[in-house]
């Protein structure tokens, strides 16, 4: 399972019924958009608070102010990264971690704004499972996975760091990790604390969770942000700057006005049927936990919102490389470690 793309299966299902409404979000009519440049942005999964800044920027008209008519696309079955690499989408939400993984297979992706500045991945069993009390208890049990070497490497390290052997069985998740655990087909799986963690607290099922950073996994794995194609950066840097500046404004506004931003997301992504209280609780966790950066430092200018955590990302890439988690386009393990500084840029943030 890839913790950074694990929601995609459910998102693809949702995309069938949401594609048209997502693309129309914030639209005020074709005539008003006639003089704007058409740009596409693909979701990473179903709409959630990680995407909220895009919806806010579109709703507020900040993309239009930048001369852009942004079409929000439901995630493709092959993923947002492949869509950007192939030219099917101009921009997308992804992670620097995923950009690194795709780079070993020949993709030309680059992250141009990193929204999330601290890890939010949690690895959990159901709270009612009294056989699991720490990661070493994952040993010999079944992992609900989407099949990636990254997830295997993380779980193995967590178990071994906690005193176990690092051996476990795996089962492929269907539409929901929650459902896979509740069915008894698996004993543990991965979630995002700022979304599924909130869902568990509000609606159940209750989880018992552990964070990989507490169990020997180095670096920053959850580098969620905006990616584009390196060719787009080279050929049309003005477009990239215009998009990034408007998106950055949307995310900064959401960080400063989380309740209003939550209402905007619920309204603009109406076919996702998001619970307003749930979205606001998620944003509260993001803001209170300063997941997008220290708010005082952002306000003072000490930290520029969207800056890439190259050091944290590289530490995680080095870990994955040592674990043999990277493969080339033919599926063969490669020892070539992706370089975070070559896969990200902050030059469009100012």
Helices and strands as residue ranges (DSSP letters): H 8-24, G 31-33, E 37-42, H 52-59, H 62-65, E 68-73, H 80-86, E 91-95, H 96-103, E 109-114, E 121-126, G 135-138, E 142-145, H 149-161, E 169-172, H 177-182, E 188-192, H 196-203, E 207-210, G 212-215, E 224-229, H 230-235, H 237-256, H 258-268, G 270-272, H 276-288, H 295-300, H 310-322, G 340-342
